Amino acid sequence: MVKVKVLSISFLIFLGCSFSIYAQISISDQEGYEIHPSAVLDLSSTDKGFLLPRMTTSERDEIDNPAQSLLIYNTVKRCIETYFAGGWHEFWCYEDDLCAGPGPEPCDDEASVTFTYNGDEITYGTVKGQNGTCWLDRNLGADKVAGMYDDSDAYGHLFQWGRGDDGHQERNSPTSEANACVDTDTPGHNTFLRAATACNFDWRTGHNDDLWQGDGGINDPCPSGWRLPTESELEAEMTAFTSNDYLGAYCSTLRFTRNGLRTGTNIGSMGCYWTSDPHSSINYGAMGMFFEFGDWDIEGLDRFYGCAVRCIKD
């Protein structure tokens, strides 16, 4: 039964003119139920509940201009989320044993790291990896440790291989026209440089394999004492996945996400993580851990691609 208590309504509705409605609405399966005076909407039942709109993260992000305090249930994260101050926030999330085995553990000698990144002082935690390695607990630019493989707050930024922390890595940074590249290691701007055959699929003309080599190397975006992983170090993490797919990547101690791969204005839904290693046989390529439609793998990627950076302790 639906009861609508109308306090005031203009009869001009019948004339097709503008009008205002001041109402309280109660929805109840109980005969004679009286709406509470403080409620604009009062739902009452003894055997039914209130069901929020249910959608995936990508469907949620397609909502146009969401209202402050809008509520939805995210079927990917398994979270009730609310929109506030320009972003979605988790109100409550279901946690279970989705990932079997021990969870992430902070490194014994350094539980957190404070450093300057993208102009701000930030603090990240640390996590133990394979073979006694120590990693930052999230991607550079991520707001938090991943709570699910499709946790957008844990995606972080997307770097072009070899470029420094100059702002180009932000997911909404400006994008150049196609075939744009520069003849310098430091472009001096925050534009994501689109490159193709004219630039040999690099953001830089005259390829430089010496970028990102070791702690404090040219354009190294990691904190002091940290660096990008090598191909073998990232592969060691991948081979320890419980399953060679997005769930195995997320359930690893490093909690990898499907963070996306950027080619310009487009950011795909796959996962992509850089190593510091140039490709051994393709002079414009570099090695990265990559996931698209099937398994995770280490393979050569074009250097103008935007991928995540996860730092390892030197």
Secondary structure, DSSP 8 states (H G I E B T S, - for coil): -EEEEEEEE-GGGGGT----EEEEEEEESSTT----TT-SEEEE-SS------EE-HHHHHT-SS--TT-EEEETTTTEEEEEETTEEEEEEE---SSS-S------SS-SEEEEEETTEEEEEEEEE-GGG-EEESS-TT-SS--SSTT-GGG----EETT--SSSTTSTT--B--TT--BSSS--SS--B----GGGTTSSBSS--TTBT-STT-BT--S-TTEE---HHHHHHHHTT-SSSSHHHHHTSTT-------BSSS-B-SSEEEEEEEE-SS-TTEEEEEEESSS--EEEEEETTSEEB---EE-
